[in-house]
Amino acid sequence: MGYQRSWRHSDTNAVARYRLGWLTGAEVEEFVRGSNHLTVNISALNQGPTGAPFLMVKIPCDECVGNSASVAGVGALYLSFRTADTPALYGIDDAGTVSIYDKFTFAYLTLADRLHVHFQPNVNQMTELWTTLAAGETLEIAGATLWIHVCSIDAASHAKVGVSDTSEALAQAGCPLAAPTPIPTPPPTPRPPLPPTVLLMKLKAGSSTFQYDASYWTDTSVLNEVGGASVSDSDDEDVKMSAFNTLPISVLSLCYKTLDNCYTYELGAMYTSAQLLFSSGFIRSTNLGNESGAAATATQDWTYLFMPPGTPTWHDGFCN
């Protein structure tokens, strides 16, 4: 009827309690053979009627054979849920002092926080603990075409168990579906690094050399290339470098007055040179070259380049 030990009072298993009348019909769910499947929550046996609706599941099994064969119409499997209840004076062994072996694998059985599967061939015969099941495990009784599956175990409350005499899939059919693993959000694609800065031109304040219709923009001539190759905040001359005519470009950087007051204009394509770019006619942009951001941000940054906040004539309208 129970597991004897010197340090704890003997404990009666679910079948013994059922036979003694301690478990009533209201606390026992019987699986009807031929009904395909059943899913039920089984409370821990030590909780008594205060737990989930049922404390035991009875499965009629005329085909089951243990130390002796079932008596037709009487032999059955019994499912109960046992947890570690060490503070109580009675209960299962959870210290490893009782050696019980699995009927099918001959391995040591873990008793605590497991679904216990007992077999009793006849009313007056001894019960046999066939195995214990953890969450996610399935027991197939091959000779009886039975499957018992433990959907989940909550040691504080109950075990959810599925039974089927049709298929393993139906024994698992009542288990709640696991939430789908969310597809991880890929990290944002890092903005590619800007190419090294190479001087193309310098425009002297007040000079008309590089006015809008000047040929320098579209021809291959150069201007003051040798003397104007170096750069500093004190530059004050017109310069056109040969790189203007030969260097492939995808980004232009325009600096006004100082070398740390600059605007980066992304072209959105690679051009074989700035000379070819300015020879290509009108190219419309709706975002002022801010390919990786909002047009409104580009408008503000472009305005701040020439008239930063704090300038006496500055007002919000310049950004709108």
PyMOL commands that set and color helices and strands:
alter all, ss='L'
color gray80, all
select helices_A, chain A and resi 14-19+25-27+45-50+142-144+168-173+215-217+243-246+274-278+295-306+316-319
alter helices_A, ss='H'
color red, helices_A
select strands_A, chain A and resi 28-30+37-43+56-60+76-82+114-120+128-133+138-141+146-154+158-164+201-202+239-240+249-255+262-271
alter strands_A, ss='S'
color yellow, strands_A
deselect
rebuild
show_as cartoon
